[in-house]
């Protein structure tokens, strides 16, 4: 049988999935072991056990200075910023996306502008964001919005334009108004795609969240990483990176689940990543 | 299926090899050395040593090679040194204690170059006295010497960090941050400091000349490497003090050297001289040795260790500020004598003072 037709059994599949992860952890443990042979207090590659202890301390032992449980405080603040940023970006993507995709005059006005805007690397306009929105939460949320919304808007408007013309003409023949078409034809067709756009938008959203927190902050996952980087505390940084990855993975899966539950018709096509 | 685990094993070995390739600079005799530095008024001579060929002249004398590498990010340069990529690196006494020494890398202060004498300062917007800082948000690079300066300043007016809120702010964004209305207090260093002080509503309410000799800029080298290769130390010290002699002189040559350093740090001669004025340079080895042997150094080390401990950055699970030992030129030790990781060694500077290089 050719390789493209051979499907792994369930056990093989799980093993294959675990393999690269296990190899990475194994490589790390080895390298860490050899570095610690030379210097038991090595900061660059701390032992798995030490990272576990540090993670436990961050999560369950109140901080000496503030008395907070740092991990949960950081996680809450970061997720709040991410949620606000993604929420704003999603609302923008839906409204502007439908306008651009459905109404030609809006398309002429906005599409080239947003396409241009989306090409600006958001970090380069940071000082401008600071002056407009201050150094507080608003500028961090805005950085996420600026980093994710333009791409999401473009993707949603493209999806709106991809709706088969026949459907629109049919609705028009049946006497639907523009608003009725938006709510009864365009929206149901676009919402599952919007969830997709959100899942794709989450990647830059995390990047901009972390960069925003690195610049001026008193808490957050990115803040902590950049703070302890000052004394090379990889035993804090590595577990935080794993934690962020886990959070991002969970959010992504939740969105997929939401999409499957809310728009089952969109997932009839078979497997999706 | 059989091949896959073998492949994975191979991958593992490769990864492990790659990771440990950044191995700790092994203590052994060698001929080629690398030290790193980052842009700062007191460290510009390191760049000039490399560019002018003075370093090569001294390295040739001892039949070794020394490469002086500039790294654009200060913390990254210390991390690289701590990871073992470099044999030496320029840093402050405080960062030497928290990063390499706290991380178990035995480190020796080879050349005590200068101390900040006004190069670090606290600025308030629309306020003119230090005690008016109470209750404000203070923007600074957290856990840096700025943070230490703030802690010492608050101490001098009977306040503590509890009376203010520290907002970690990247030094790259400090000037832009000061321009926003909600930033009312910043702590930073030169050249950012002079840039911000120049604004009409800014008042410098405290600076490092208020705690002279506490923020010290030093060329730190790996203790084991130095012990096995004394020539490495001799070449660095010899080259450094030859340049110090040239730099501090009023001659054409001195001006030329300072101009080159000014340009390398992105300013001009008057700008660089202004920064030098708030830096107490030790132009002669005698001055540096005298400073390193003074009893104040032990006092400073205690302040610094306590500050680091209070902020939880003195190594993993440090039970007290005395967790990491600091050895002084007279052999006395602050902290744990069984865990001495930072050593002030004046013997090389004394060789320079006695013309024995």
HADDOCK unambig.tbl for C-alpha pairs under 7 A between the chains (distance, minus, plus):
assign (segid A and resid 23 and name CA) (segid B and resid 8 and name CA) 6.40 0.50 0.50
assign (segid A and resid 23 and name CA) (segid B and resid 12 and name CA) 5.42 0.50 0.50
assign (segid A and resid 24 and name CA) (segid B and resid 12 and name CA) 6.75 0.50 0.50
assign (segid A and resid 26 and name CA) (segid B and resid 12 and name CA) 6.74 0.50 0.50
assign (segid A and resid 27 and name CA) (segid B and resid 12 and name CA) 4.95 0.50 0.50
assign (segid A and resid 27 and name CA) (segid B and resid 13 and name CA) 6.67 0.50 0.50
assign (segid A and resid 27 and name CA) (segid B and resid 15 and name CA) 5.74 0.50 0.50
assign (segid A and resid 27 and name CA) (segid B and resid 16 and name CA) 4.65 0.50 0.50
assign (segid A and resid 28 and name CA) (segid B and resid 16 and name CA) 6.44 0.50 0.50
assign (segid A and resid 30 and name CA) (segid B and resid 16 and name CA) 6.15 0.50 0.50
assign (segid A and resid 31 and name CA) (segid B and resid 16 and name CA) 5.00 0.50 0.50
assign (segid A and resid 31 and name CA) (segid B and resid 19 and name CA) 5.92 0.50 0.50
assign (segid A and resid 31 and name CA) (segid B and resid 20 and name CA) 5.26 0.50 0.50
assign (segid A and resid 35 and name CA) (segid B and resid 20 and name CA) 6.79 0.50 0.50
assign (segid A and resid 35 and name CA) (segid B and resid 23 and name CA) 6.92 0.50 0.50
assign (segid A and resid 39 and name CA) (segid B and resid 104 and name CA) 6.50 0.50 0.50
assign (segid A and resid 41 and name CA) (segid B and resid 103 and name CA) 5.49 0.50 0.50
assign (segid A and resid 41 and name CA) (segid B and resid 104 and name CA) 4.86 0.50 0.50
assign (segid A and resid 42 and name CA) (segid B and resid 103 and name CA) 5.68 0.50 0.50
assign (segid A and resid 42 and name CA) (segid B and resid 104 and name CA) 6.22 0.50 0.50
assign (segid A and resid 43 and name CA) (segid B and resid 103 and name CA) 5.40 0.50 0.50
assign (segid A and resid 44 and name CA) (segid B and resid 83 and name CA) 6.32 0.50 0.50
assign (segid A and resid 127 and name CA) (segid B and resid 176 and name CA) 5.89 0.50 0.50
assign (segid A and resid 130 and name CA) (segid B and resid 180 and name CA) 6.71 0.50 0.50
assign (segid A and resid 131 and name CA) (segid B and resid 180 and name CA) 5.48 0.50 0.50
assign (segid A and resid 134 and name CA) (segid B and resid 180 and name CA) 5.87 0.50 0.50
assign (segid A and resid 134 and name CA) (segid B and resid 182 and name CA) 6.56 0.50 0.50
assign (segid A and resid 135 and name CA) (segid B and resid 177 and name CA) 6.98 0.50 0.50
assign (segid A and resid 215 and name CA) (segid B and resid 169 and name CA) 5.27 0.50 0.50
assign (segid A and resid 215 and name CA) (segid B and resid 170 and name CA) 5.09 0.50 0.50
assign (segid A and resid 216 and name CA) (segid B and resid 167 and name CA) 6.32 0.50 0.50
assign (segid A and resid 216 and name CA) (segid B and resid 168 and name CA) 5.28 0.50 0.50
assign (segid A and resid 216 and name CA) (segid B and resid 169 and name CA) 4.17 0.50 0.50
assign (segid A and resid 216 and name CA) (segid B and resid 170 and name CA) 6.58 0.50 0.50
assign (segid A and resid 217 and name CA) (segid B and resid 167 and name CA) 5.50 0.50 0.50
assign (segid A and resid 217 and name CA) (segid B and resid 168 and name CA) 5.36 0.50 0.50
assign (segid A and resid 217 and name CA) (segid B and resid 169 and name CA) 6.72 0.50 0.50
assign (segid A and resid 218 and name CA) (segid B and resid 167 and name CA) 5.21 0.50 0.50
assign (segid A and resid 218 and name CA) (segid B and resid 168 and name CA) 6.14 0.50 0.50
assign (segid A and resid 227 and name CA) (segid B and resid 142 and name CA) 6.85 0.50 0.50
assign (segid A and resid 230 and name CA) (segid B and resid 75 and name CA) 6.08 0.50 0.50
assign (segid A and resid 231 and name CA) (segid B and resid 98 and name CA) 6.31 0.50 0.50
assign (segid A and resid 231 and name CA) (segid B and resid 99 and name CA) 4.91 0.50 0.50
assign (segid A and resid 232 and name CA) (segid B and resid 79 and name CA) 6.40 0.50 0.50
assign (segid A and resid 232 and name CA) (segid B and resid 99 and name CA) 6.58 0.50 0.50
